[in-house]
Amino acid sequence: MMKKHITLLCQALASATVSAQQAPAATTTEKFVTTCANTANVAAQNFCHGYGQGVYETYLVTRHPKNAPDFICAQTATLTRQQHIDNFIKWSAAHPQFKQASASDTILRYLGETFPCKR
């Protein structure tokens, strides 16, 4: 009898844990561009700068010469973060097929197209 209660309790706890988990919120390119275009909102601008910098920094630390070679070579770029964001907004308008894609993925596409590495 005790084993049955323990089994039922474990099943209840497991199902409660599963139902409590939510899918991660995705930041689409469209949402990111809308947020970044709101230049009057300091918090939105801080988010855009931090998110964009985070995507690029993550790209840099995940490079591997054999498994993940460089495809973005922006080391000599002299643009400010705001100029990068402004250019990304323009680039996104010219590439509407990425509106519902992950903002991170689209930022990397933009950087790869804008600052390609010489092969």
Buried (B, 14 or more C-beta within 10 A) or exposed (E): EEEEEEEEEEEEEEEEEEEEEEEEEEBBBBBBBEBBBBEEEEEBBEBBBEBBEEBBEEBEEEEEEEEEEBBBEBEEEEEEBEEBBBEBBEBBEEBEEBBEBBBBEBBBBBBBEBBEEEE
